[in-house]
């Protein structure tokens, strides 16, 4: 049990060091970079799901 607690504390402190690092801060705050691309991809994915659903409804109407 003590080993598991020690392991969890090490993981949490390691994550805190990553989030405070210069590289992570630069990655998150850069313009036209990776995070912006991920946000744009999520919006496009949501739109594509809506388009697929609407196309399916239109195909049902056209077929009947």
PyMOL commands that set and color helices and strands:
alter all, ss='L'
color gray80, all
select helices_A, chain A and resi 2-19+22-29+34-63
alter helices_A, ss='H'
color red, helices_A
deselect
rebuild
show_as cartoon
